[in-house]
Amino acid sequence: MLVHFALLILYFVLALINRILRLGCLDKIINYLGSYLFWNGFIRLYMELYQGLCVASILNTYTADDDLNSPFQWVEACYYCRILGMYLIITMPILFLVPLYCMKRD
């Protein structure tokens, strides 16, 4: 999923550069990367991993209910990272689909 997220960032950077500089050679790369990210690879990867990641992050947060009372600061930091990770996993469909809708609308 991190590779897909990095490819998504690369896709938007290339699309921005292409809109500013109007380079024709980037169109083929942007189209290929967009079709892979948003339809072929993205859907398959997300269907396989999304439910497992959601359940694992929720169970991990549920079982670590006493981490906030720990005397160690790194345990508390891990708890907040866990909450942030769960939030990102749950909002990931919105983060992918809204830019896709905006790009296809243009």
Secondary structure as UniProt FT lines:
FT   HELIX           2..21
FT   HELIX           25..35
FT   HELIX           36..40
FT   HELIX           41..63
FT   TURN            64..66
FT   HELIX           67..69
FT   HELIX           73..105
//
